Amino acid sequence: MKGVVLAGGTGSRLFPLTKITNKHLLPIYDRPMIYYPIQTLVDAGIRDILIVTGGRNSGDFLRLLANGKQFGLKHINYTYQEGEGGIADALALAEHFADGHKICVVLGDNIIERDIREAAERFRRQPAGAHLLLKKVPDAERFGVAELAGDRIVSIEEKPQHPKSNYAVTGIYMYDATVFDKIRTLVPSGRGELEITDVNNAYIGEGTITCSILEGWWTDAGTFDSLLRAANLVAALRKQPGAEGARA
């Protein structure tokens, strides 16, 4: 399985911090934000990784990450997203890189406490389809929300006013190679973007989607409040006894 980190966008909710840099290069406690999703993939046993970035500061990723030696990697792949087409539009740029393999996609502002190795191994054994990581949250209306029947996802609604559950779809998605065919069928939403929720609902329609509940804490870092929360969570984790070199 290959890994894709989506780190494009303008980061408008974090302006003026993002006026002169990409959001994913901002610090989360003691490391740049982009380090965390890369480490999530590495900890899941994924070594072939693509960074999708964009905007005026895309070259800074190469200067910061180079070939990924600090993560034990020999090489990192890069590609460039023009404009603001949404998550699914950014993912479409990974088709050549995926080359028919399964992929694990992590949004560049997603920070987690523990690893996803077990979920990744489960998806490696899954014949086809998709696998999503869910997390119970108090503010589900901020996210894509999964409606569950037992341990099965029956629908996903994007940022609903009245969520059908408290389970948010985290920014960690695992897909087979048909994801790119599904993206090609999408039409822009009211926001003018190709929505990843529409991709996930296509897998639900096929009956090929599975899910796991993410253990430990999870946060995005796309707003001032969540950026601060992420830094505080990581700081607390670093200061735990025996936490030297902790993964997060």
C-alpha angles and dihedrals in degrees: 000000000000128000132230126191115196107211106155129105132092099265090226093166089063097050128168089028088061096045091097104021143035114267091237092061093059115109124263100196104300103353138052113267093244091063092069101060090042090053090048089059094043091050088053090058095258116140103164104078136172124199114207110199139154146174130070096309101053092116089064090071091061092048091049101040104024105172096337100259091151088062095046091257127138095205142009123201122218135196134174130236115206115213129341109303101147135252095298091049090053092047091053088068089066096064096098091045093049090053093188096315127123114262137207111211122199124185109234095237097052115113122186134184100218136027132271097219094121093051091046091051090049091053092047087060094044109102096220144332131057140305125206131196113224130193131192108237137175094228103046092154088076092064147038104286125213120218108212135203103192105309093337127098111228099174143354123214122194116234095332120195089221109031117211090216141003092247113112122198102239121217092262115100132171119201142175121230094274090076090088092054088052092050090054090060094054126108122203117271126230086279090059092246137115102247123221088209088067089053091051092048089053089059089047088054089055092048090234101114125105132177146202132201110243113236122221124016125322132189140165119224103211099114133049091254095047092043089056092043091052092051092049093048093050092045091053090048093050091052095054115110110272092011096125107133092009112175099241 
